[in-house]
Amino acid sequence: MTSTPAVRPPAAPVVIVGAGLAGLTVALHLAATRQVVVLAKRNLDEGATAWAQGGIVGVLGEDDSIDSHVRDTQDAGAGLVDEDTARFIAEHSAAAIEWLVEQGVPFSADPSGPLGLHLTREGGHAVRRIAHAADATGKAIHDALLVLVKKHPNITLRERWMAVDLITSRHLKREEPSRCYGVYALDIDCQRVETLPASAVVLATGGVGKVYRYTSNPDTSTGDGIAMAWRAGCRVGNMEFIQFHPTCLYHPQERSFLITEALRGEGGHLKLPDGTRFMFAHDERAELAPRDIVARAIDFEMKKHGIDHVWLDATHLGEAFLKEHFPTIYARCLKLGIDITKQPIPVVPAAHYTCGGVVTDLEGRADLPGLYAVGETTYTGLHGANRLASNSLLECVVLGRTCAGAILQGPGASEPNLPAWDESQVENADEQVVIAHNWDELRLMMWNYVGIVRTTKRLERALHRIELLRSEIDEYYANFRVNRDLLELRNLVDCAELIVRSALLRHESRGLHYSRDFPNSLPVSFPTVLIGPARRPDHKR
């Protein structure tokens, strides 16, 4: 008598949290042989990728080299770039551009350029090596990949779904080395939390810009992946290095619109309310100084004079010039009642890019088996203490591919019998105003105490306030049904703590971290890596 071989249940899909360039790259590289579910917290066009204006690095030209790109990356990163990571990504940059071209990305063309592409140059780069699609590269890339993802039979896109937490061995109450088995995810429209088993989970949720009052980031940038990985016990690195863009439009209806550096490059002047230019007091290059210097100067003047913003005046450049060279800025400001040909533009620095995140290797592996992360969510060592322009999109494509390769080579194990989300001891929230108040308090406190210029006293005050906020948020989370605002606030307070604790550990000024108490750089410096055990008692769920 022969026995019938056991039939193995089909492997659970790979669940990708985030639908930007990093997440879509992983999905497309997996989809030929694996089922993939992609969760988008808001609508598909609301992520950070679509907001990227600049371009993507490709070492393509005869005047360029891998070594040159690595040097530029290291110089920008102020001594904290991992050379092996920078070299690996530079070596694969040309293949990344070629892959995007194959996917139908409409890069700006130049018949005489490498691959027929027009290459531009940005700050910190020794040569022209930036492939771009006019001044809307991120949107062009995102739109092209979305077309492919939407029509692929093995990829399921779930818009308006937000990951709540990773499902790990702790939830299964197993005595085993911890691993990731899936995610709890909130259907935002139905207000229902589902259990999603996964053969692998990929965190591609972007950065933490919304932890600050002013940011160039979209509303999706609430550090969800970083916070979830941290709560699950993963290491997090270099969270003190938050890149600030010097000039974001200051307006109650438009808090995330960047005023490009090119406006200063063409001769725009930064001024105080009385019309006085102030940049020469901070740097001989005035408005043409590097981003971090300009951002610190504006921050200094705002604090010194007790003002909410400064002015960027380009009226002297002339109406015809401004309309021709800056049509997007002209049109956007005009809709808000600001005619940049006749009026200065109110601007403030804004949180722009998170240089740290979940510690991963070059194949996206985080500390928990079954968990991966790609893109701005991660710390790979590429960006060091400051990101080189246009390296961010490149990192998403290169490591998105290697991450997919690692998942395909893995065992694909899954656990079909995961515990359901438990709402038996919670009720509907009675006052949403608590969440709104805590959200505003956290972002204002981070802006004032943990912004562009820091002191130990400010950081300690911030940590104390974060601990008070956390106790309120934890109590709220434990007793009421979750919604997107509560989950984002919970993740932001975790990320705020990581930023502050990392900043307190760095007793020097380096790159994007500037401390008045430690104004000099140390001769030798190392990344800041925090180890993330569960730091407080488990909640009911």
N, C-alpha and C positions, 0 to 999 in steps of 0.2 A: 504494500500500500504506500503510495507516494503522498507526501504532504504538500499542501498548496502553499507556495511562498507568501509571506505576509505582504500585503499591499501597503506601501508607505503613503501616508497622506501627502498631498502636494505641499511643497514648501510655501510658507507664508511669503507675501511680497516683501520687497525692500521698501521701507517707508522713508521718504525724503521729506524733511521738515524745512520748507522754504522753496520758493519758486523763482529765485533769481538766477543769475548766470551759473553760480556754483551748483545749485540743485538741478537745474535743467541739463547741465553738462553731464553730471553723474547719471541722470535718468536716461539720456540718449545713448550713452555708452553701455548701459545695462540692458536696454529694452530688447535687444535682439534675442536674448535667451532668458530673461527674467521678467516677472511681473513687478511693476513699480507703481507705488502710490505716492503722489506729490501733494503735500498739504500747503495751501497758500492762505495765510491768515486774513488777508483782505482780497481785493480784486487783483487779478494777475498783473495789472499794469502799475501797481502801487509800491513795488519793491525798489530797493536802492539801485539795482542795476540800470533800470530805465532812466534814472536821474543822472547817471555818469556822463559828463560832457566831453572829457578829454579824449582818451583813446586807450590802446593796448600796446604794450611793448612787443616788438619783434626784432630780433637781431638778424637783419636781412641784408643790409647794404654792404658794399665792398669796403666802405670806410669804417665799418663797425666790426666788433669782435665780442666773443663771450666774455673775455677778460675785461673789456671796457665796461660792459653792462654790469658785471659783478663789482668792479671798482665803484661805479656810480651808486649802486645799491648800498655798498658798504659806507661810502661817504655820507649818504643821506641818513643812514641808520646809526651814525655816531658811535661806532665801535661795538654795537650789540647785534649785528647781523651774523647769522650762522653762514659761513662761507659755503659749506657744502650745499645748503638749501638754495642759496642765491645762484650758485653755479648750475645746479640741477635744473632750476626753473629757467635760467637764461639759455641753457642748452636745448631746452624743449620749446623755446618761444617761437621759433620759426614754424615748427610743426603745429603749434596752437593756432597761429594765424592762418596757416594753410587749411586746417580743419574748419575754422570759421568761414573761410571763403567757400569751402565745399558745401557748407550748410546754407549758403545763400546770403551771407551778410554783405550788404552793399557798401563796402568801404569806399572812401574817396579814391578815385583812380588817377594814375599818372602813367601813361604808356611807357615812359622811360624809367620808371621806378621798379624796384625788385617786386616780382609777382604782379607787376602792373599796378602797384599801389602807390598812393601819395603818402610819404612819411613826413611827419612834422616833428618838431623838437619842443620839449618842455623843460621847465626848470630842473636842474640837477643832472640832465643828460648831456653827455659829451658830443653826441651827434644826433642827427635825425633818425629816430627809430620808432616813432609812434604811429601805428596804423590807426586811422580814424574814419568816421563817417560824418564829415562836416564837424559841427559842434554838438552832435547828439549821438555819440558812438554807443553809449550804453543802451539807448532805446533801439537803435538799429540792430544790435546784437540780440537783445532780448526779444524783439518782435520776430526776427528770423527763426530763433530757436523755438519760440512758442508755436509757430506754425507747424513745425515738425512734431513737437510734443503732443499737440492737440489731436493730430491725425494718427498717432501711433497706437495700434491696437493693444499693446502691452503696457501702456502708461495711462493711469487714471489720475486726472487732476481733480482735486477737491478744493474749490474756492471757499473762502470764509470758514476754514477749519483751522483751529489753533491747538498745537500740542500743549498739554497740561503738564505732564511729567513723563519721564522715562519709566518703563516697567522693568525692574531689575530682580535679582534673586531675592532681595528683601521682601518684595511683594509676594513671592511664592513661599516665603518662610522656609527657605532651604539653607542647610548648612553646606555651603559650597563657595568657591571663589566667585565673587560677584560678576555677573554678566548682564547684558541688556537683551530683553526679549520682545520689546515692543514699546508702544506709547499709549498713554491715555490722551484722547483728542476731543476737543469741544467743537461740536457743530454749532457755530455761532448763531445761525438763524433759528435753529430748532431748540437751542439752549439745552443740548443733550450731550453728555460725555460718553464716548464709545471706547471700547478696548480694541486696539489695533495690534494683533500679533505681527511680528516682523522677523524675517530671516536676518535682516540687518537694518539698523536705523542710521540715517545720515542727517546730521545737523548742518543746515545751510541757511541760518536765520539772520545773517548779517551782524551789524554792530550794535552799540549801546547809545547812540547819539541822543535818544530821547530822554536820557537821564539828566540832560542839561536843559536849562530854560531856552537857550538858543541853539539850534542845530540846523545844518543843511540836510539832515537825513529825513526820510519819509517817516510817517507814523508807525511803520512796521518795525523800526529799529529800537526795540526794547530789550535787547540782550537775551532773548528767550533761550536760545541754544546754550549760551554760556552759563546761564543760571541753572538750567536743567542738568547739564553735565556736572556742574559744581555740586549740586545737591545730591547727585548720584555717586559722588566721591572722586571725580576726575580732577586732575591737576589743571590749573589755570595759570597762564604766564603773562607778564609784562602789561598788566592792566593799567598801570600808571601812565602809559603813553597814549594819550588821546590827542589826535591831531585836530587843531582848530583852524578853520579858514578865517582870514582876517575880516572879510567883508560879506556879511549876509544882510539882506534887506531887513530893516527894522520897520515893521508895519503890523498892526493888529490883525489884518486879514491875510498876511503873507509872511509867515515866520521861517520859511525854509528855502527861500529863493536866493541863490548865490549871485553876487555881483562879481563877475569874472575879474581875475587879476589883470587881464588884458586892458581893462579900462584904466588902471593905474599905469600899466606899461605904456599906454598911449599918451599919458600926461595928466591923468586925473589927480586932484589934490585932496588929501585928508585934512579936514579942518575942525576946529572947535566951534561951538555955537556962535562965538563972536567973529568968526571968519578967519581966525589965526591958524596958519599951518603949524603943525607940531612935530612932524616926523624928523626934521633935521636935528631936533634935540635928542633923538634916540639913536640915529644912525646916519652916517654921511650920505648913504644911498637914498635916504628919505623914503618916498613911496615905493621905490624899487628894491628895497631890502627884502630878504627872504621872508616867507610866510610867518615863521615863528616870531621873528623880530617885530614885524608889523602888528601881529596879533597882540604881543605883549605891550607894545607901545599904546595901542588903542585901549587895552584893558587898564593900563596905568592912568591914562588921561581920564577915562570914565570914572575910575575910583577917586582920583585926585579932585575932580570937579563935581563929583556927585551927579553925573549925567547918565542918561539911559542909552545914549548912542553918540556917535560922531557923524560928521558929514563927509561924503565923497563928492567933490565938486568937479564936474567935467564940462560945465557950461562954456568955458573959454575955448573948448575944442571945436565949437561950431555945430549948428543944427544939421547941416548936410553930412558932415563927417560922422556924427553920432548915429544918425539914422542909417547910414550905409554900413558902418562897421559893427554896430551894436543894436541890430533891429529887434532882437528878442528882449533885451533889457529895456529898450525904449518902449516897446509895446506893453510889456508886463507892468512897468511902472506907470505908464499913462492910464492904464485901466484902474489903477489905484489912486489916480489924481496927482501923480508926480510927473511933470514934464522935465525930463533930464536935460533937455536943451536949454531950459530956463531956470531950473531949480537944482540944488544939490540933493544927493540921495542920502537918506538916513541909513547908517550901517552899524552893525555890531559884529564882533567875532562870533563864530558859531562852531560847535562841535561837528567835526567832519568825518573822521575815520578812526576806528578802534584798531590800534596796532597790536594789541594782545588778544588773548582769548583761550580757548580750549587747547591744551597741549596735544599735538598730534605728530605722527611721523610723516614721511613724504608720500604715504599711501592713504592718508586720512585717518589712520587708526588712533582712537582715543584710548584711555586707560582701561575701559571696560570692553571685554570681548563682545563683538556684535554691535559696537557703537563706533561711528565714524563722524568726522566733521570736516567741512571744506569752506574756504573763503574767509570773509571778515570775521566769522565766528571763531576762528582758530588763531593759535600762536604756533607758527612753524619755524620761526627764526628769520623769515625773509625780511621783515620790516624793521627789526631792531628797535631803536629809540625814535625812529621817524620814517615814514613811508616815502619811497621815491615815487614821483608821479607816474601813473599808469601801470604800476606793477600790480595793482589790486586785481584788475580784470584778468591779467595774465595768470596770476596765482589760481584764480577760480578755474580756468580752462585746463592748465597743466595738471594740477592736483585733482581736479574733478575726474580726469581720465585715469590717473593712477589709482584713485580711490575706487572707481568702478572695477578696475582690474583686480584689486585686492579682494573686493566682495565676490567677484566671479570665481576667484581661486579658493575662496574660503569654503567651509563645510556647508553653509546655507542652512544650519540647524535652526529650528523654530520650535516653539512650545505652544500648541493649540489651546491648552486649557489654562488661560490666564484669568486671574480674578477680575470680576467686574468692578467698575467704579462704584464706590459705596456712598450713597447719599441718604442713608437711613437715619442719620443723626444730625442732618442739617435742614435749614429752612430757607425760604426766600429772604433776600436782604430787605431790611426795612428802610434803610437810608443810604442811597448811593452817594450822598454828599460827602460821606466819610472818605470814600475812595478818591473823589475829585479833590478834596482838601489835602489829603496825604500826597497825592500826585503832584499838586502845585508846590507843596512845601518841600518835597524831596528835590524837585528840579531847581527851584530857586536856591535852596541851600547848597546843592552841588555847584551851581553857577558861582555863588558868592565865595564859597570856602574851598572848592576843589577844582578851580578853573585853570586859567592860563598861568597865573602866578600863585604859588602856594607857600604857606608857612606851616610849621609843625603845629602851632596853636590852632590855626584854622582847621587843619586836618583832624586834630583831636576833637575839636568841637563838632565837626561833621560826623565823626564816628559815633559820638555820644547821641546825636540826634537821629542817626540811622538806627541805632539800637532801640530808641524809643519808638520810632516809626515801625520797626519790624515787629515789636510786640503787639502793636495795634493791628497790623496787617495779618500777622499769624492768627490772632484771635478771630479776626473777620473771616479768614480763609477756613478756619476749623469749624465755624458755626453756620456759614451761609453757603448757598449754592453759588458755584463759580460763574463768572462771566468774563468777557475779554478784558475789560478794564481792570478787574481785580487781578487776573492772572498777569497782565502786563506790569501792574504796580508791584506785585510780588517779585517778578523777575528783575525789575529795575532796582528794587531795594537790595537784592542780592548783588547785582553788578556794582551798585554804588559802594557797597561794603568792600568788594574786591578792589575797586579803584583806590579807595582810601587806604586800605591796609597795605596795598602794594606801594603807594606813594610814601607812606610812613616808613617803609623799609629801605627806601632809596635815599641815602644820606649824601646826595650830590645833586647837581643840576646837569642834565644830559638830554639832548634831543628835545622832546616835547615836554619833559618834566623839568620845570624851573622852580627851585625853592630859594626863597630869600635867606633861609637859615643855612643853606648849603649851596652857595652860589657857584662854586667851582666844581669841575669834573674830577673824579678820582683817576689816578694813573691806570688802574685796572678795574674793570667793572663787569658784572655778570647779569644775566636775566633775572627777573624776580619771578619765582615760581611758588605758588601757593598750593598746598595739598588739601584736597577737599573731602574730608570725612563728613558724615552727617554731623552737623554742629549743634543740633537741637533736637529734642524729642520728636519722634514721628507723630504726625497728625493721624486722625482717624482713617484717612484715606490713603 
